[in-house]
Amino acid sequence: MSTQNFYIALLHSPVYDKKGRVSVTSIANIDIHDIARCARTFGVKRFYIVSPIAEQRALAEKIVFHWQSGFGSTYNPSRKEAFALVDLKGALDEVLEDIACRVGKKPRIVVTGARLAGECLSAAALREKVQSGEDPYLLLFGTGSGLAEEILERAHHRFEPIQGPEEYNHLPVRAAVAILLDRLWGK
Amino acid sequence: MSTQNFYIALLHSPVYDKKGRVSVTSIANIDIHDIARCARTFGVKRFYIVSPIAEQRALAEKIVFHWQSGFGSTYNPSRKEAFALVDLKGALDEVLEDIACRVGKKPRIVVTGARLAGECLSAAALREKVQSGEDPYLLLFGTGSGLAEEILERAHHRFEPIQGPEEYNHLPVRAAVAILLDRLWGK
């Protein structure tokens, strides 16, 4: 199974807050840990954390350094391996450029969200596209109350929302990442 | 889809630490939040947090109260709904008795773990058993480095481990809960 051309990004801006206003969220330490470990387990090539706030990126880089090269790297070698996938960027366009530099092509953008409607890709359909190997794919996750419209408009595809047996649907973004990566790449 | 007779529990003892010694872990605030939200989304009837340390249970109960009845209940009503599923217990036997009190029968125990071997149930097979409605089912998750042997020995079934495309397999327990509940009850 090839996940060679598959990337994920966690956006802290532009996202909605709980009142539906476009806003910027803070980088959460637990997101770095949980999502890096999921990304490594499911063969994701790179996990981008996107925030326009330089001080927050600097703090996140300190955390990444601790587990990559500091005391954490010998205390927990499996964490070191997961953190090797993490990259901090200031905006989505920097992510697209970074992937273009690595593989010579900008990625197709796939957005996620609990309330996405319209034509959506199933996990099987997206897996097939990635495995065709023609283009790199970037799966975007929003913090707060989800990705802002201006990001949704830039997407090439929408990923089918996760839904349980009832109406209630308030998963942490960490859980959404785990579930969608398992649907795509779990054995 | 009926998940009426389906329960989960997160055990903080007896579990292995990273050196393979049987130990007790601390209750983590993030586990309460993330797992309660997943449990509510996927129709789990009750989410038990098991710790033998009374002070830790008391602290966790304070947190649950905040989101259930305190300021958090009006600040975030969807969190209130998720936290309504949470129950603190001192040991696995108390969980079994609580379920027996509720439905008149002790549950069948299903254990999870990244390194489980031997005969394991797939999600489809477990779903079928739960839906047959004969018995309540309790899915157990271990913190630290997983459930201790004395717990595994008490299980009626083992749940097929999650596996990505490669060898690496170090998911946070929060991610494992999200993935297995989605495999069982996701649409």
Interface residues (C-beta under 8 A of the other chain):
Chain A: M1 T3 K18 I30 H33 D34 R37 C38 R40 T41 F42 G43 N76 S78 R79 E81 A82 I162 Q163 G164 P165 E166 Y168 N169 H170 L171 P172 R174 A175 A176 A178 I179 L181 D182 R183 W185 G186 K187
Chain B: M1 T3 K18 I30 H33 D34 R37 C38 R40 T41 F42 G43 N76 S78 R79 E81 A82 I162 Q163 G164 P165 E166 Y168 N169 H170 L171 P172 R174 A175 A176 V177 A178 I179 L181 D182 R183 W185 G186 K187
